[in-house]
Amino acid sequence: MRKTDIPSSRRKFLKTGFIVAGGIVASGILKPFNAVVYASREPKGEGPWYGIGIDIEKCIGCGRCARSCKKENNVPEEPFFFRSWVEQYTIKNDGSVTVESPNGGIDGFKQSVPDDQIFKSFFVPKMCNHCHKSPCVQVCPVGATFDSPDGVVLVDENYCIGCKYCVQACPYGCRYLDPERKVVDKCTLCYHRLKKGLNPACFETCPTKARIYGNLRDKNDPLVEFIRNHTCMVLKPNLNTGSKLFYNALSMEVR
């Protein structure tokens, strides 16, 4: 069938479909589709509403973020408990993927894949996504997990009964049951530091400034500028959690 044989209405539909799938045409330039549309939109209100940005292209896998997080928040020393950690993704020439995170990346990384088998390798910091529609908040039977007015997901250990429903509900693996206190713990964006006007520990110690946080309500905030000027993605957008953790240069292999 020739192009001229396709009804005009169908040609318009196909044209629109290609634009949505491949990008958004603006001023004659094809721009990549930005999955930030799957993430959360700020609710009405005043004051800060915090979000996070991570630039994968800047992460060097030094593990300082994970080390400082453990020290600042008294996270158990055992290599199974982390509020923040780093994963190394190695894409091999045959298309297979190796994911490693020895001790959360605290001690750095040693490549286990021979150089001649590597197509590309990169580091991905992980932490709580501080979702606006958090599954963990929804399943907590006693209201111990809650959203702060400024968009930080917190746990009140005075109410937590250690049922671990929220641990199972979190699709990002960001929660654990503290082995001593028997309550759930997770990244709080160092809320105790935020309220004092200080940066979260992991942001403070990152040597390459791969991490940024800020107020999503302020259109002039550096975080909003970061999202606007990069092709930012959220993890598992199909789950519609309203994630407020935006990654630049997020590869499709990252889960």
C-alpha positions as CSV (number, residue, x, y, z in Angstrom):
1,M,0.0,0.0,0.0
2,R,1.3,3.4,-1.0
3,K,1.3,6.3,1.5
4,T,-1.3,8.1,-0.6
5,D,-3.6,5.1,-0.2
6,I,-3.7,5.4,3.6
7,P,-6.8,7.4,4.8
8,S,-5.8,10.8,6.2
9,S,-7.3,9.9,9.6
10,R,-5.1,6.8,9.8
11,R,-2.0,8.7,8.7
12,K,-2.7,11.2,11.5
13,F,-3.1,8.4,14.0
14,L,0.2,6.7,12.9
15,K,2.0,10.0,13.0
16,T,0.9,10.7,16.5
17,G,1.8,7.2,17.6
18,F,5.3,7.6,16.3
19,I,5.8,10.9,18.1
20,V,4.6,9.4,21.4
21,A,6.8,6.3,21.1
22,G,9.9,8.0,19.9
23,G,9.9,11.5,21.3
24,I,8.2,14.8,21.4
25,V,8.7,17.2,18.5
26,A,9.4,20.7,19.5
27,S,10.8,23.4,17.2
28,G,11.7,20.8,14.7
29,I,13.9,18.8,17.1
30,L,13.0,15.3,18.2
31,K,13.4,15.1,21.9
32,P,13.6,11.8,23.8
33,F,10.6,10.6,25.7
34,N,11.0,11.6,29.4
35,A,9.5,9.0,31.9
36,V,9.3,11.7,34.5
37,V,5.6,11.8,33.5
38,Y,5.3,8.5,35.4
39,A,6.6,10.0,38.6
40,S,4.8,12.1,41.2
41,R,3.3,15.5,40.8
42,E,3.5,17.8,43.8
43,P,0.3,18.2,45.8
44,K,-1.1,21.6,46.7
45,G,0.4,23.1,49.7
46,E,3.2,25.4,51.0
47,G,6.7,24.7,52.1
48,P,9.2,22.3,50.6
49,W,8.2,19.0,49.1
50,Y,11.4,17.0,48.8
51,G,12.6,14.9,45.8
52,I,15.9,13.4,44.9
53,G,18.1,13.3,41.7
54,I,20.9,10.9,41.0
55,D,23.2,11.3,38.0
56,I,24.5,7.8,37.2
57,E,27.0,9.3,34.8
58,K,28.8,10.9,37.8
59,C,28.8,7.9,40.2
60,I,32.2,6.4,40.6
61,G,31.2,3.6,43.0
62,C,33.4,4.8,45.9
63,G,30.8,3.8,48.5
64,R,31.1,6.9,50.6
65,C,27.4,7.4,50.5
66,A,26.7,4.0,52.0
67,R,29.5,4.4,54.6
68,S,28.3,7.8,55.8
69,C,24.7,6.6,55.9
70,K,25.5,3.7,58.2
71,K,27.6,5.9,60.5
72,E,25.1,8.8,60.6
73,N,22.0,6.6,61.2
74,N,23.4,3.8,63.4
75,V,22.5,1.2,60.8
76,P,23.6,-2.3,62.0
77,E,27.1,-3.3,60.9
78,E,26.0,-6.6,59.4
79,P,26.4,-6.7,55.6
80,F,22.6,-7.2,55.2
81,F,21.2,-3.9,56.4
82,F,21.4,-0.7,54.4
83,R,19.5,2.5,54.1
84,S,21.6,3.5,51.1
85,W,23.8,1.2,48.9
86,V,25.4,1.1,45.5
87,E,25.1,-1.6,42.8
88,Q,27.5,-2.3,39.9
89,Y,25.9,-3.3,36.6
90,T,28.0,-5.0,34.0
91,I,26.6,-5.6,30.6
92,K,28.5,-8.3,28.8
93,N,29.1,-8.6,25.1
94,D,26.6,-11.4,24.9
95,G,23.9,-9.3,26.4
96,S,23.8,-10.9,29.8
97,V,23.9,-8.7,32.9
98,T,25.9,-9.1,36.1
99,V,24.7,-7.1,39.2
100,E,27.0,-6.9,42.2
101,S,26.9,-5.0,45.5
102,P,29.4,-6.5,47.9
103,N,28.6,-5.1,51.4
104,G,26.4,-2.5,49.8
105,G,29.4,-1.0,48.0
106,I,30.8,0.3,51.2
107,D,34.3,-1.2,50.5
108,G,34.3,-0.2,46.9
109,F,34.1,-2.6,43.9
110,K,36.4,-5.1,42.1
111,Q,35.3,-6.0,38.7
112,S,34.6,-9.8,38.5
113,V,34.0,-9.9,34.7
114,P,37.1,-10.1,32.4
115,D,37.6,-6.9,30.5
116,D,37.3,-8.6,27.1
117,Q,33.8,-9.7,28.0
118,I,32.5,-6.3,29.1
119,F,30.3,-4.2,26.8
120,K,29.8,-1.5,29.5
121,S,29.7,-1.1,33.3
122,F,28.3,1.5,35.6
123,F,27.2,2.2,39.2
124,V,23.7,2.8,40.4
125,P,23.1,4.2,43.9
126,K,19.9,3.0,45.6
127,M,17.9,4.4,48.5
128,C,14.3,5.0,49.5
129,N,12.3,6.5,46.6
130,H,10.1,8.5,49.0
131,C,7.1,7.7,46.9
132,H,4.0,9.9,46.9
133,K,1.8,6.9,46.6
134,S,3.9,4.5,48.7
135,P,2.8,0.9,48.9
136,C,4.5,0.7,52.3
137,V,2.3,3.4,53.7
138,Q,-0.8,1.8,52.3
139,V,-0.2,-1.7,53.8
140,C,0.9,-0.6,57.3
141,P,-1.8,-1.9,59.6
142,V,-1.0,0.6,62.5
143,G,-0.1,3.7,60.6
144,A,3.6,3.5,61.7
145,T,4.7,4.3,58.2
146,F,3.6,7.7,57.1
147,D,4.3,10.7,54.8
148,S,5.7,13.8,56.4
149,P,4.1,17.2,55.2
150,D,7.3,17.8,53.2
151,G,7.2,14.5,51.3
152,V,9.5,12.3,53.2
153,V,8.3,8.8,54.0
154,L,9.1,8.0,57.7
155,V,8.6,5.2,60.3
156,D,7.4,5.9,63.8
157,E,9.2,3.2,65.8
158,N,6.9,3.8,68.7
159,Y,4.0,2.4,66.7
160,C,5.8,-0.1,64.5
161,I,4.9,-3.7,65.5
162,G,7.5,-5.3,63.3
163,C,5.0,-7.2,61.1
164,K,7.2,-6.5,58.0
165,Y,4.2,-5.9,55.7
166,C,5.9,-2.8,54.5
167,V,9.1,-4.6,53.9
168,Q,7.3,-7.0,51.6
169,A,5.3,-4.2,49.9
170,C,8.3,-2.0,49.0
171,P,9.1,-2.8,45.3
172,Y,12.6,-1.2,45.7
173,G,14.0,-3.3,48.5
174,C,14.6,-0.3,50.7
175,R,13.4,-1.5,54.1
176,Y,14.7,-4.0,56.7
177,L,13.7,-5.1,60.2
178,D,16.3,-3.9,62.7
179,P,17.6,-7.0,64.4
180,E,17.9,-5.3,67.8
181,R,15.0,-2.9,68.0
182,K,12.7,-5.3,66.1
183,V,11.2,-2.3,64.2
184,V,11.4,-1.5,60.5
185,D,14.1,1.0,59.4
186,K,14.8,2.7,56.1
187,C,16.2,5.9,54.6
188,T,14.7,9.0,56.0
189,L,16.6,11.4,53.8
190,C,18.4,12.2,57.1
191,Y,15.2,14.0,58.2
192,H,16.9,14.9,61.5
193,R,19.5,16.8,59.5
194,L,17.0,18.4,57.1
195,K,15.1,20.0,60.0
196,K,18.4,21.6,61.1
197,G,19.1,23.0,57.6
198,L,21.8,20.4,57.0
199,N,22.3,18.1,54.0
200,P,21.6,14.4,54.3
201,A,24.8,12.5,55.1
202,C,25.1,10.7,51.7
203,F,24.7,13.9,49.8
204,E,27.3,15.6,52.0
205,T,30.0,13.0,51.4
206,C,29.5,12.3,47.6
207,P,32.8,13.5,46.0
208,T,31.4,13.9,42.5
209,K,28.0,15.5,43.5
210,A,26.2,12.6,41.8
211,R,23.3,13.2,44.2
212,I,21.0,16.2,44.5
213,Y,17.9,16.8,46.5
214,G,15.5,19.7,46.6
215,N,12.0,21.2,46.6
216,L,9.9,20.0,43.8
217,R,7.4,22.8,44.4
218,D,10.0,25.4,43.5
219,K,10.4,25.6,39.7
220,N,13.8,27.3,40.1
221,D,15.2,24.7,42.5
222,P,18.4,23.0,41.3
223,L,16.6,19.6,41.5
224,V,13.9,20.8,39.2
225,E,16.5,22.2,36.8
226,F,18.3,18.8,37.0
227,I,15.1,17.0,36.0
228,R,14.3,19.5,33.3
229,N,17.7,19.4,31.7
230,H,18.3,15.7,31.7
231,T,16.4,12.6,30.5
232,C,15.3,11.5,33.9
233,M,13.6,8.2,34.7
234,V,12.2,6.6,37.8
235,L,12.6,3.0,38.7
236,K,9.7,0.7,37.8
237,P,7.4,3.4,36.5
238,N,4.7,0.9,35.6
239,L,4.0,0.4,39.3
240,N,2.7,4.0,39.6
241,T,4.2,4.5,43.1
242,G,4.7,8.3,42.5
243,S,8.5,7.9,43.0
244,K,10.4,11.1,43.8
245,L,13.8,9.6,43.0
246,F,14.8,10.7,39.5
247,Y,17.8,9.1,37.7
248,N,19.7,10.5,34.8
249,A,21.1,8.0,32.4
250,L,19.2,5.1,33.8
251,S,19.7,2.0,31.6
252,M,16.9,-0.4,30.9
253,E,18.8,-3.2,32.7
254,V,18.4,-1.5,36.1
255,R,15.7,-2.9,38.3
